[in-house]
Structure formats: C-alpha cells, structure tokens
C-alpha cells in the first residue's frame, strides 16, 4: 500500500473488472510441480504455511483478490472475485459486498451470502462448528459481525475504520468456505468454488487437482489440472527440476546459492528472485526458566550476528530489519537509523561482550554453561539457519542441540508453546501492520509464539489500524516496531530473497515482489505446447 492511497479502495462504490488477457493462451495440459513435504492439512484457514496455501489455494475463491498479473500486493491492485463490487458507508465502518450470482460449490450447491457470513463466524469462533487451529483469528479483532443482507449481498460491520481490511480479505489466507461442509471435511477433502477441484493426497507421495469444468469465470482455468510430487530432500527435488521432471519449483525453494546452480544447468529456466516477506527470527519461550529471565533473552538477541546469517545463507541478498518488510520492497519497514537502536545492531564485538555480561548476571559463564534444545522445522530453510544460531550462541555460554520437528507438526508445536528456544521463519500474508502486529504480537494470538504481551503497545496497534493519513500511520508503525525490537518480543535476524523457478513453457505467472501467499490460484497459467 502506498501512502495516502487507501482512499481509492474506500470509494463509495468500487467496481472493477476481472483482468482481461490477450487471446494467445492455449488450453490443456497438466502442470507438474514438486512439494517439500506433506501439507499439515488442506484447510487454509487452519494452517500457517504455504505448504497448504500453495497447492490448495486453487480450490477456493476470496471475496476480493490481488490482481494476479500485477507484481505488487497493494490496495490499488485489488480486484473482485466472489464479490462484484464493494462500498463503504460514510463512517467507514460498514463494508458491503455485492456478490456473484450463479456460482456453485464443487459439490453443486449454490454459493450465497450465507457462506460469507459462515466463514467469518467460523474464524471468529462464533459458530457451532469449530476450527481445530485458528492462526488468524486475531486478524478480525475489529470485526463485530458479518450479515447476509440477502442471498447476494453481505456486509462487514467494523468497530472502527480499518484501511487494511480489504488487503486482509485479498490475502491467499482468506478464502470463503461453504456453510454446509464441516471443518473436519475441509481438512481432508476441501470443497471450494475455485478453478480446480481437489482429487487426492497420498502421504509422502503426491497431491492431485483437476480442472473445475463448471468454474464461474469464463475461459478459466487453462490447465487440465496440477499434480504435485512430494520430495522432502531439497537437493533431490531441485535436481528433478533441473532434469525437467517438473514444470515448477516450490515457492521460494531456490536459495540464492542454489540459483547459481540452476542457472548453470538449466539456463532456459525462468526464475523470479524477490523479497519473500519471510523473516528469520529467534523465538524464546518466556514461560520456561531460565528464559523467563529478561537478561537471558536480551543476551541472546544482542549476540546475534545478523550480517553473518545474510552472508552465509543468502550471499548478501538479504536485509536486516524489524517486524515489517524493510524498504524499498516493504512500505512499512523501519529506516536504518531507527533500527540501529535495537539490541544487537551495533558493533558486534561490543555486543557480544554486553551479552556475556548479561549471561553472567543471570548466573552463567565459561564454567556454568546453559544447555538447551534449539527446535526448528525439519526442512532446509529452517535447519540451515538453526545451525548458525547454535554456533553463535556458544559465544555467550549457551550450548544448543538441534531438535528437528516434522514439518507438519511444527506450527502446532510452537503455538502450544511446547519448546524453549526455536529457530523460526515468519511469513507475512500481506505487507501491512494489521497482519504483522495482531497476528504475531497481540496478547493471546495463537501465532504469538513467544507469549509476548504488552497491553499499552496493543493500544497503539489499534490506533495505527484506524489511521487514514498513511504517512502519519507509517511513523507510528516505526515507533511500534522499534519498541518490539527493544522488548526482544521476537528477535528478527534477517529478511531474505529467494527464487521460484519454472519451465519456459509455463506462461501467465507473475511473482509478487512483497508477498509469498497470494500467487497460487493457477487459473491464469497456461502451457505453451
């Protein structure tokens, strides 16, 4: 979102056409992709990983989406999906959607405004049916209710103005679910209105989707389907792509060091290198001794050599930053002079000495070292930085032992705070403070893995959310982000770039520059025969 432009999305009536493309597309063919592991489930609303959103997003539609042919996620690039138009009332607290008629769920039942109401009742915990996990419930703190005004009109009633609401609704994490299908079924056999239908998941083998022949959008999708092969070894799956066994890599799976290898061995491959809006960060369970001691937490954050992480893992293609994606790709990230005040961003030798003194104050030292398990998700993008973290913690008398956690269990484990120290990656669904602050730092949020809770700061979360002047909002966001870093809420290590690659015959794919979670509908992709 660019400063002072949200009013374009708050027009009294916003009616935008679905993107129109040239007539050169070819129909047919099955897109072949690889997946890095078993998705925890097929229910996007219950998961916090693109291990689920990337394959399953094509099953669903949102009310609105980010334009798939634009490379930036912003208010200006939001277009209708299941909604045909939207309008705000004069108080900017009622957001009304006109809905498409004639849309059917994959089982043939009609889509209506009741499904919109049911979806948000489910997310807010108001319905009889319950989600097993609800990682984004905190997004809807300001949503009082959703009403089905008639079969084809739904209204969101907000407690205060919220410029970012449309961006939240456009995220790949905000599909509309059917009233008549239980959350349990959505985990294993999801039903949507989207361009593809789920066929089957074979654990440790494959996932299969086929074209929705009754899709409401004329001429879409072009593909007959998309098939996924599950390969847990990154080296093996990347070699498979280089050998042209696959048309598409997993999202951001090609690290900067690997990209050189891909470019040398498969020179015609098309690779999109971009900021991922995913950060490496240290999570520390504040409820478990000795990490309930603020000195120990501060020592760990102060000792981090962030430049080393960026150099080793990303060959310099990464940035230090706070909770928000750093500029220039990010709209809300802190400038360097603000970030420099946070723990661990000064001279590294001085910082390590400060951290050692803090550990000695807490009772640790060369002759009394702290042994701890460092938990992380058992995939390369988590394990590799965890190894570096363990090595760096040795300098402040902490001996870490790597504890790899099965990828499908990782988010549930840290959400229930079943860990002491963790090497984590945090993906931000939309580059907006309302996502980052409420999901990861709000008191009681399921995704607030460290248990951080600052009620005074949470008041500022709500204040920035309602601000119409986006330049003034940005300055308050910097103030909040700086405080999060000073409080060692979730010490940021680095924001990084990575590549997603595909075969040259794959057409119609545009990679976003500031997000990783909304690119995977596949309805505009086609294969050149």
TORFI-164250 format. One record per residue (C-alpha): residue in three letters; x, y, z. Coordinates in steps of 0.02 Angstrom, whole numbers, padded with zeros to 5 digits, always signed. Layout:
<rs>
ALAXYZ;...
</rs>
This chain:
<rs>
UNK+00000+00000+00000;UNK+00071+00168-00047;UNK+00048+00316+00071;UNK-00118+00409+00061;UNK-00190+00292-00071;UNK-00308+00187+00032;UNK-00450+00306-00008;UNK-00450+00232-00183;UNK-00503+00069-00102;UNK-00630+00159+00007;UNK-00728+00236-00134;UNK-00914+00239-00102;UNK-00933+00106-00236;UNK-00785+00007-00304;UNK-00824-00097-00459;UNK-00676-00169-00552;UNK-00670-00285-00700;UNK-00588-00455-00693;UNK-00418-00445-00783;UNK-00428-00469-00971;UNK-00286-00552-01066;UNK-00237-00570-01247;UNK-00311-00718-01342;UNK-00146-00811-01362;UNK-00170-00932-01217;UNK-00180-01118-01252;UNK-00293-01233-01154;UNK-00243-01405-01094;UNK-00102-01494-01007;UNK-00063-01534-00825;UNK+00059-01427-00728;UNK+00188-01535-00638;UNK+00259-01468-00476;UNK+00354-01534-00327;UNK+00310-01508-00144;UNK+00434-01502+00000;UNK+00332-01612+00119;UNK+00161-01670+00174;UNK+00043-01522+00198;UNK-00022-01519+00377;UNK-00199-01516+00303;UNK-00299-01449+00157;UNK-00387-01317+00263;UNK-00309-01147+00228;UNK-00398-01065+00375;UNK-00319-01187+00496;UNK-00139-01179+00436;UNK+00002-01052+00440;UNK+00112-01112+00298;UNK+00114-01106+00110;UNK+00140-01293+00119;UNK-00051-01284+00122;UNK-00090-01122+00029;UNK+00019-01158-00122;UNK-00066-01321-00176;UNK-00241-01289-00105;UNK-00269-01106-00149;UNK-00334-01156-00320;UNK-00483-01243-00239;UNK-00552-01079-00173;UNK-00606-00902-00208;UNK-00600-00747-00099;UNK-00718-00600-00095;UNK-00578-00498-00173;UNK-00400-00539-00228;UNK-00239-00455-00278;UNK-00229-00443-00467;UNK-00131-00596-00522;UNK-00049-00501-00664;UNK+00022-00363-00553;UNK+00186-00389-00461;UNK+00143-00289-00304;UNK+00011-00327-00173;UNK-00073-00161-00134;UNK-00244-00084-00110;UNK-00234-00015-00287;UNK-00213-00189-00359;UNK-00364-00271-00276;UNK-00497-00338-00396;UNK-00664-00427-00370;UNK-00676-00615-00351;UNK-00836-00684-00274;UNK-00885-00504-00245;UNK-00929-00400-00398;UNK-00912-00234-00306;UNK-00891-00160-00133;UNK-00939+00002-00046;UNK-00907+00088+00120;UNK-01033+00188+00218;UNK-00998+00367+00273;UNK-00923+00311+00440;UNK-00802+00191+00353;UNK-00859+00054+00473;UNK-00980-00041+00359;UNK-00908-00129+00208;UNK-01041-00200+00091;UNK-01008-00327-00047;UNK-01119-00365-00196;UNK-01094-00549-00236;UNK-01091-00651-00396;UNK-01246-00748-00440;UNK-01243-00922-00515;UNK-01081-00977-00429;UNK-01079-01159-00372;UNK-00978-01254-00246;UNK-00884-01404-00314;UNK-01023-01518-00249;UNK-01153-01421-00349;UNK-01233-01321-00208;UNK-01257-01133-00237;UNK-01144-01002-00161;UNK-01236-00865-00065;UNK-01204-00727+00061;UNK-01236-00854+00199;UNK-01070-00935+00154;UNK-00981-00769+00180;UNK-01064-00750+00349;UNK-01023-00929+00397;UNK-00840-00908+00351;UNK-00812-00760+00465;UNK-00919-00831+00605;UNK-00805-00984+00595;UNK-00648-00876+00600;UNK-00713-00778+00749;UNK-00763-00934+00845;UNK-00948-00886+00842;UNK-01015-01039+00751;UNK-01061-01209+00819;UNK-00931-01286+00705;UNK-00754-01253+00767;UNK-00585-01244+00685;UNK-00454-01358+00762;UNK-00324-01220+00738;UNK-00363-01037+00704;UNK-00198-00946+00674;UNK-00276-00787+00602;UNK-00422-00760+00721;UNK-00328-00607+00784;UNK-00346-00525+00612;UNK-00530-00498+00647;UNK-00519-00410+00816;UNK-00610-00260+00739;UNK-00747-00360+00651;UNK-00908-00352+00752;UNK-01012-00460+00637;UNK-01049-00506+00457;UNK-01229-00500+00398;UNK-01307-00585+00248;UNK-01419-00443+00190;UNK-01494-00553+00055;UNK-01432-00700-00050;UNK-01311-00591-00146;UNK-01258-00454-00027;UNK-01153-00465+00131;UNK-01096-00327+00248;UNK-00949-00321+00368;UNK-00980-00215+00523;UNK-00820-00146+00600;UNK-00790-00067+00769;UNK-00680+00070+00697;UNK-00617+00120+00524;UNK-00485-00002+00461;UNK-00397+00044+00298;UNK-00314-00126+00283;UNK-00471-00234+00290;UNK-00481-00253+00100;UNK-00298-00306+00094;UNK-00330-00438+00227;UNK-00477-00503+00126;UNK-00370-00512-00032;UNK-00239-00622+00051;UNK-00218-00802-00003;UNK-00261-00844+00177;UNK-00440-00779+00163;UNK-00542-00899+00056;UNK-00730-00914+00076;UNK-00786-01082+00148;UNK-00954-01168+00121;UNK-01081-01169+00263;UNK-01132-01348+00225;UNK-00959-01429+00239;UNK-00883-01465+00410;UNK-00708-01405+00461;UNK-00657-01588+00478;UNK-00702-01622+00296;UNK-00613-01463+00239;UNK-00452-01530+00313;UNK-00455-01690+00210;UNK-00571-01658+00062;UNK-00590-01469+00040;UNK-00737-01403-00061;UNK-00725-01233-00143;UNK-00788-01130-00288;UNK-00616-01112-00367;UNK-00542-01159-00536;UNK-00479-01330-00479;UNK-00553-01474-00380;UNK-00455-01574-00253;UNK-00438-01757-00303;UNK-00324-01844-00179;UNK-00175-01832-00062;UNK-00059-01982-00045;UNK+00051-01954+00107;UNK+00236-01940+00062;UNK+00192-01965-00122;UNK+00079-01842-00213;UNK-00066-01718-00218;UNK-00183-01705-00367;UNK-00305-01572-00428;UNK-00413-01567-00585;UNK-00498-01429-00683;UNK-00667-01368-00621;UNK-00767-01384-00782;UNK-00907-01281-00706;UNK-00798-01135-00650;UNK-00892-00970-00647;UNK-00755-00871-00734;UNK-00770-00892-00925;UNK-00620-00972-01007;UNK-00531-01015-00845;UNK-00433-01112-00798;UNK-00325-01153-00948;UNK-00243-01305-00867;UNK-00325-01476-00855;UNK-00250-01493-00682;UNK-00096-01482-00573;UNK-00004-01629-00497;UNK+00121-01622-00353;UNK+00258-01745-00308;UNK+00312-01741-00125;UNK+00502-01742-00108;UNK+00574-01699+00062;UNK+00755-01682+00007;UNK+00786-01512-00068;UNK+00938-01572-00165;UNK+00837-01713-00243;UNK+00689-01606-00292;UNK+00796-01466-00366;UNK+00890-01596-00468;UNK+00721-01658-00528;UNK+00676-01483-00587;UNK+00844-01463-00674;UNK+00812-01631-00759;UNK+00645-01559-00821;UNK+00540-01685-00725;UNK+00441-01537-00655;UNK+00373-01377-00730;UNK+00377-01278-00569;UNK+00477-01270-00408;UNK+00402-01248-00237;UNK+00383-01066-00185;UNK+00549-00984-00135;UNK+00633-01154-00134;UNK+00781-01096-00236;UNK+00901-01008-00119;UNK+01025-00883-00189;UNK+01168-01011-00183;UNK+01057-01141-00269;UNK+01002-01015-00401;UNK+01178-01011-00471;UNK+01172-01199-00495;UNK+01000-01191-00578;UNK+01057-01053-00696;UNK+01212-01153-00747;UNK+01124-01320-00776;UNK+00954-01262-00838;UNK+00990-01095-00920;UNK+00820-01079-01003;UNK+00726-01093-00837;UNK+00631-00936-00788;UNK+00673-00887-00609;UNK+00587-00750-00511;UNK+00701-00684-00373;UNK+00613-00571-00249;UNK+00596-00525-00066;UNK+00492-00660+00013;UNK+00416-00558+00155;UNK+00475-00702+00264;UNK+00595-00668+00406;UNK+00717-00775+00503;UNK+00687-00747+00687;UNK+00731-00813+00858;UNK+00585-00870+00965;UNK+00609-00892+01152;UNK+00475-00962+01267;UNK+00457-00830+01402;UNK+00363-00950+01515;UNK+00505-01078+01532;UNK+00651-01046+01650;UNK+00782-00981+01628;UNK+00705-00891+01479;UNK+00580-00805+01592;UNK+00732-00700+01640;UNK+00735-00543+01531;UNK+00926-00534+01543;UNK+00944-00705+01460;UNK+00826-00659+01319;UNK+00913-00492+01292;UNK+01084-00577+01291;UNK+01028-00695+01153;UNK+00960-00554+01046;UNK+01114-00447+01074;UNK+01235-00585+01025;UNK+01157-00620+00855;UNK+01274-00584+00709;UNK+01144-00543+00578;UNK+01271-00498+00444;UNK+01343-00674+00457;UNK+01172-00753+00428;UNK+01144-00645+00274;UNK+01317-00679+00203;UNK+01317-00868+00232;UNK+01137-00910+00188;UNK+01095-00782+00055;UNK+01262-00724-00016;UNK+01219-00549+00040;UNK+01043-00546-00036;UNK+00951-00509+00124;UNK+00916-00363+00239;UNK+00917-00326+00423;UNK+00751-00262+00482;UNK+00616-00262+00612;UNK+00448-00348+00607;UNK+00396-00260+00446;UNK+00471-00295+00274;UNK+00615-00171+00250;UNK+00611-00041+00112;UNK+00620-00024-00035;UNK+00509-00177-00063;UNK+00417-00152+00100;UNK+00308+00001+00130;UNK+00315-00001+00320;UNK+00491-00056+00370;UNK+00596+00049+00487;UNK+00736+00159+00418;UNK+00912+00110+00470;UNK+00932+00249+00598;UNK+00780+00185+00693;UNK+00829+00002+00679;UNK+01005+00040+00744;UNK+00934+00070+00919;UNK+00879-00111+00938;UNK+00980-00242+01032;UNK+01117-00323+00930;UNK+01130-00197+00789;UNK+01290-00113+00847;UNK+01474-00161+00841;UNK+01475-00350+00854;UNK+01623-00368+00972;UNK+01545-00242+01090;UNK+01376-00327+01077;UNK+01446-00499+01118;UNK+01534-00428+01272;UNK+01368-00349+01328;UNK+01281-00516+01301;UNK+01414-00610+01401;UNK+01393-00489+01545;UNK+01205-00514+01543;UNK+01226-00704+01548;UNK+01348-00689+01694;UNK+01221-00582+01784;UNK+01096-00723+01760;UNK+01218-00848+01835;UNK+01301-00922+01680;UNK+01480-00915+01617;UNK+01626-01016+01549;UNK+01614-01140+01693;UNK+01424-01146+01701;UNK+01356-01158+01526;UNK+01172-01169+01482;UNK+01120-01324+01384;UNK+00963-01306+01279;UNK+00874-01389+01134;UNK+00851-01274+00984;UNK+00690-01330+00900;UNK+00659-01298+00716;UNK+00556-01363+00571;UNK+00638-01509+00483;UNK+00663-01427+00314;UNK+00821-01348+00245;UNK+00763-01167+00255;UNK+00743-01188+00443;UNK+00884-01310+00483;UNK+01022-01211+00397;UNK+00998-01051+00498;UNK+00972-01154+00656;UNK+01147-01224+00638;UNK+01218-01047+00625;UNK+01115-00993+00776;UNK+01182-01135+00882;UNK+01360-01089+00834;UNK+01334-00905+00879;UNK+01254-00944+01048;UNK+01413-01034+01102;UNK+01497-00865+01123;UNK+01378-00823+01265;UNK+01391-00989+01358;UNK+01240-01073+01279;UNK+01263-01248+01208;UNK+01122-01285+01088;UNK+01068-01455+01024;UNK+00968-01457+00861;UNK+00793-01529+00881;UNK+00714-01550+00707;UNK+00523-01559+00709;UNK+00421-01642+00571;UNK+00361-01504+00457;UNK+00175-01545+00475;UNK+00190-01534+00666;UNK+00296-01377+00681;UNK+00166-01239+00690;UNK+00054-01336+00810;UNK+00204-01369+00925;UNK+00259-01187+00939;UNK+00079-01125+00950;UNK+00054-01228+01109;UNK+00223-01164+01170;UNK+00299-01338+01178;UNK+00478-01276+01156;UNK+00612-01174+01244;UNK+00714-01095+01104;UNK+00672-01103+00920;UNK+00738-01050+00751;UNK+00583-00990+00661;UNK+00530-00917+00494;UNK+00384-00796+00497;UNK+00292-00768+00334;UNK+00182-00613+00325;UNK+00025-00640+00223;UNK+00009-00458+00171;UNK+00132-00315+00190;UNK+00027-00219+00315;UNK+00048-00187+00502;UNK-00127-00252+00539;UNK-00068-00425+00487;UNK+00103-00420+00569;UNK+00059-00340+00736;UNK-00104-00427+00777;UNK-00054-00599+00715;UNK+00120-00610+00791;UNK+00123-00491+00940;UNK-00054-00466+01005;UNK-00089-00536+01179;UNK-00165-00708+01163;UNK-00143-00729+00974;UNK-00114-00910+00925;UNK+00032-00856+00816;UNK+00114-00757+00957;UNK+00235-00899+00987;UNK+00341-00814+01120;UNK+00195-00762+01232;UNK+00243-00577+01221;UNK+00105-00464+01288;UNK+00114-00276+01303;UNK-00060-00204+01326;UNK-00004-00024+01307;UNK+00079-00066+01142;UNK-00077-00160+01088;UNK-00174+00002+01108;UNK-00054+00076+00981;UNK-00086-00074+00866;UNK-00268-00022+00864;UNK-00229+00162+00845;UNK-00121+00140+00690;UNK-00252+00024+00615;UNK-00384+00161+00609;UNK-00274+00300+00540;UNK-00324+00371+00371;UNK-00166+00476+00348;UNK-00046+00341+00293;UNK+00113+00446+00314;UNK+00067+00478+00495;UNK+00023+00295+00513;UNK+00195+00246+00449;UNK+00283+00348+00583;UNK+00179+00266+00719;UNK+00216+00095+00643;UNK+00403+00132+00655;UNK+00381+00180+00838;UNK+00288+00017+00873;UNK+00413-00091+00778;UNK+00560-00010+00868;UNK+00477-00048+01035;UNK+00450-00230+00985;UNK+00636-00246+00948;UNK+00687-00161+01110;UNK+00571-00277+01207;UNK+00650-00430+01122;UNK+00474-00486+01078;UNK+00535-00597+00935;UNK+00713-00550+00887;UNK+00725-00526+00700;UNK+00878-00597+00614;UNK+00854-00560+00430;UNK+00730-00537+00289;UNK+00786-00632+00137;UNK+00767-00651-00051;UNK+00739-00817-00138;UNK+00688-00881-00309;UNK+00540-00976-00378;UNK+00576-01054-00547;UNK+00475-01131-00687;UNK+00499-01204-00859;UNK+00495-01082-01007;UNK+00334-01162-01071;UNK+00242-01101-00916;UNK+00155-00937-00959;UNK+00046-00814-00865;UNK+00135-00822-00697;UNK+00182-00657-00612;UNK+00278-00665-00448;UNK+00238-00536-00315;UNK+00380-00425-00252;UNK+00315-00406-00075;UNK+00224-00568-00032;UNK+00226-00756-00049;UNK+00049-00811-00008;UNK-00067-00749-00146;UNK+00012-00812-00308;UNK-00056-00988-00315;UNK-00231-00989-00393;UNK-00154-01052-00558;UNK-00309-01000-00656;UNK-00211-00884-00772;UNK-00066-01004-00802;UNK-00057-01096-00967;UNK+00067-01213-01051;UNK+00141-01169-01219;UNK+00126-01326-01324;
</rs>
